[in-house]
Amino acid sequence: MRIIRWIFALIIGVLLVSFALYNSAVISVKVPVLSSKLEAPVFLVIFAALAAGVILGGLSSLFYRIKGIGRGNAERKRIKELEREVEVLKSEVKTIDSTLSHKSDY
């Protein structure tokens, strides 16, 4: 399995390098925040956009998971409360059963 990962990584690396070589022309990019133009190769602009997308996607996924963890904690707390309630009710049933069995002995 490890060899397959290395082969896959090698293929991706070769594709990325060949993409970078074929798209090495310099372009101007206007960035509104900087209010100026940046000169960068096409592949660098594309890789930066992909990296920004991966980072934003990862952050949104992280926030979703954190929200799910909080919900899971609340559900686990509720389960423990219900389990305690079940134990109390079981003990009450045993008490009632023992009381009824003592009354039927008379």
PyMOL commands that set and color helices and strands:
alter all, ss='L'
color gray80, all
select helices_A, chain A and resi 2-22+42-105
alter helices_A, ss='H'
color red, helices_A
select strands_A, chain A and resi 26-31+36-41
alter strands_A, ss='S'
color yellow, strands_A
deselect
rebuild
show_as cartoon
